[in-house]
Amino acid sequence: MSARRNVTFSQICEYFHVEMETVTAFAEIGLIPAIPFEGERSIEPEGLDSLVKILELHRTLGINKEGIEVILELRRRVTTLQEENEDLKNVISGLKFYESLQGHEVLARRGLLIEVDLP
């Protein structure tokens, strides 16, 4: 199994045909996590997916770094809201199930659920 290596900014610039100033600017505002590696700034391999999305927004749509920052923050917020929405759906499902047990008492004994009919 081979170890995954960090990718230096100069490698990023060469591979993606982007200026060093652009990558540095993305790092300075926190769009990509820059870490020191072999005497140069770099990103971990896991950060490449984010970098590709950032470069796509920058190149194809012409969005500046501040606009990209806003878009990424909005994406994070939407994801959080979707997760919260899913949690609420699960709670509602649980409440609907509990409501369907009207007229019955559910007891937990030793980790087992026992349904008892009440007169």
C-alpha positions as CSV (number, residue, x, y, z in Angstrom):
1,M,0.0,0.0,0.0
2,S,1.6,3.3,-1.0
3,A,1.4,6.4,1.2
4,R,-0.3,9.4,-0.2
5,R,1.9,12.4,-0.5
6,N,1.1,16.1,0.0
7,V,0.8,18.1,-3.2
8,T,3.0,21.2,-3.4
9,F,1.7,24.5,-4.7
10,S,4.2,24.4,-7.6
11,Q,2.8,20.9,-8.6
12,I,-0.7,22.3,-8.4
13,C,0.2,25.2,-10.6
14,E,2.0,23.0,-13.2
15,Y,-0.8,20.4,-13.3
16,F,-3.8,22.8,-13.4
17,H,-2.1,25.5,-15.4
18,V,-2.8,28.2,-12.8
19,E,-0.7,31.0,-11.4
20,M,1.0,30.7,-8.0
21,E,-0.7,33.9,-6.9
22,T,-4.1,32.4,-7.5
23,V,-3.4,29.3,-5.4
24,T,-1.7,31.4,-2.7
25,A,-4.7,33.7,-2.6
26,F,-7.1,30.7,-2.2
27,A,-5.0,29.5,0.7
28,E,-4.7,32.9,2.3
29,I,-8.5,33.3,2.6
30,G,-8.9,29.7,3.8
31,L,-10.4,28.1,0.7
32,I,-7.7,25.4,0.6
33,P,-5.8,24.3,3.7
34,A,-2.1,25.1,3.2
35,I,0.5,23.2,5.2
36,P,4.3,23.2,5.0
37,F,5.8,20.3,3.1
38,E,9.4,19.8,1.8
39,G,10.1,23.5,2.3
40,E,7.1,24.6,0.3
41,R,3.4,25.2,0.9
42,S,1.2,22.3,0.0
43,I,-2.2,20.7,0.5
44,E,-3.0,17.1,1.5
45,P,-4.4,14.8,-1.2
46,E,-7.8,14.9,0.4
47,G,-8.0,18.7,-0.3
48,L,-7.6,18.2,-4.1
49,D,-11.4,17.6,-4.6
50,S,-12.1,21.0,-3.0
51,L,-9.4,22.6,-5.1
52,V,-10.8,21.2,-8.3
53,K,-14.3,22.6,-7.4
54,I,-12.7,26.0,-6.6
55,L,-10.8,26.1,-9.8
56,E,-13.9,25.1,-11.8
57,L,-15.9,28.0,-10.3
58,H,-13.0,30.4,-10.9
59,R,-12.3,29.3,-14.5
60,T,-15.6,28.3,-16.0
61,L,-17.8,30.8,-14.3
62,G,-15.3,33.6,-13.8
63,I,-16.1,33.8,-10.1
64,N,-13.5,35.7,-8.0
65,K,-12.1,34.3,-4.7
66,E,-14.5,36.2,-2.5
67,G,-17.4,34.9,-4.5
68,I,-16.1,31.4,-4.3
69,E,-15.8,31.8,-0.5
70,V,-19.5,32.8,-0.3
71,I,-20.6,29.9,-2.5
72,L,-18.7,27.3,-0.5
73,E,-20.1,28.7,2.8
74,L,-23.6,28.5,1.3
75,R,-23.0,24.9,0.2
76,R,-21.9,24.1,3.8
77,R,-25.0,25.7,5.2
78,V,-27.3,23.8,2.8
79,T,-25.6,20.5,3.7
80,T,-26.1,21.3,7.4
81,L,-29.8,22.2,6.8
82,Q,-30.3,19.0,4.8
83,E,-28.8,16.9,7.7
84,E,-31.0,18.7,10.2
85,N,-34.1,18.2,8.0
86,E,-33.3,14.4,7.8
87,D,-33.0,14.3,11.6
88,L,-36.4,16.0,12.0
89,K,-37.9,13.5,9.6
90,N,-36.6,10.7,11.7
91,V,-38.1,12.3,14.9
92,I,-41.5,12.7,13.1
93,S,-41.4,9.1,12.0
94,G,-40.8,8.0,15.6
95,L,-43.6,10.2,16.8
96,K,-46.0,8.8,14.2
97,F,-45.0,5.2,15.2
98,Y,-45.6,6.1,18.9
99,E,-49.0,7.6,18.0
100,S,-49.9,4.4,16.1
101,L,-49.5,2.5,19.4
102,Q,-52.5,4.2,21.0
103,G,-54.4,1.8,23.1
104,H,-51.3,-0.3,23.7
105,E,-48.6,0.0,26.3
106,V,-45.1,-0.9,25.2
107,L,-42.7,-2.0,28.0
108,A,-39.0,-2.6,27.8
109,R,-37.7,-5.5,29.8
110,R,-34.2,-6.7,29.5
111,G,-33.8,-5.0,26.2
112,L,-36.9,-6.6,24.7
113,L,-40.1,-4.7,23.8
114,I,-43.2,-6.4,25.0
115,E,-46.6,-5.2,23.7
116,V,-49.5,-5.4,26.2
117,D,-53.2,-5.0,25.3
118,L,-55.0,-2.8,27.8
119,P,-58.8,-3.2,28.4
